[in-house]
Amino acid sequence: QVQLVESGGGLVQPGGSLRLSCAASGSTLSRYYTSWYRRAPGKERELVASIFSTGGRTNYADSVKGRFTISRDNTKNMVYLQMNSLKPEDTAVYYCNAYLSPTLGYWGQGTQVTVSS
């Protein structure tokens, strides 16, 4: 069992930055393919960024490439999402997901990001 807790969300002006954190307990997060998803009001859940369990390879949605960076700190059992050049369309609840198999995955409770002037 893995418990995930996201933090770091908030209100930021367009062009600003935020760093989201996903803290894991109960298991070693580095074993899991870990992703950040987001859900904006009235929209489907969207995969934002992912990082592999080994090798550190990353994938990004086209909408965030060049602006967002996903990373791990295995010593702290955490995954981060650095978000720069934020836009109003980045406003959403952001969720951390740890995936091991089609029948073994975990979600955090989410953290709200609002980009507005």
C-alpha angles and dihedrals in degrees: 000000000000125000116203125195121187124203140163101072124132147119117313135168121247110279092028131118139236134179117214120202130204113198119195131202133176095040143026108278093204088072090065135076096239127203143176117224130180137201121200121197111283093005137103121260110272130205107233107176141344137196126200122238092238131031095018096251112165138201129198138192112250090242092064104032111129092015105060129052126193119202143164135226104195093183088063097034090236142128124206138200114204109199120194133174090024119200131201088251089063088070107121146106107279120213132194117220129192113198128190103155140343088275099037119063137122138209134203124223095256137242125237120239117189121184111193142131 
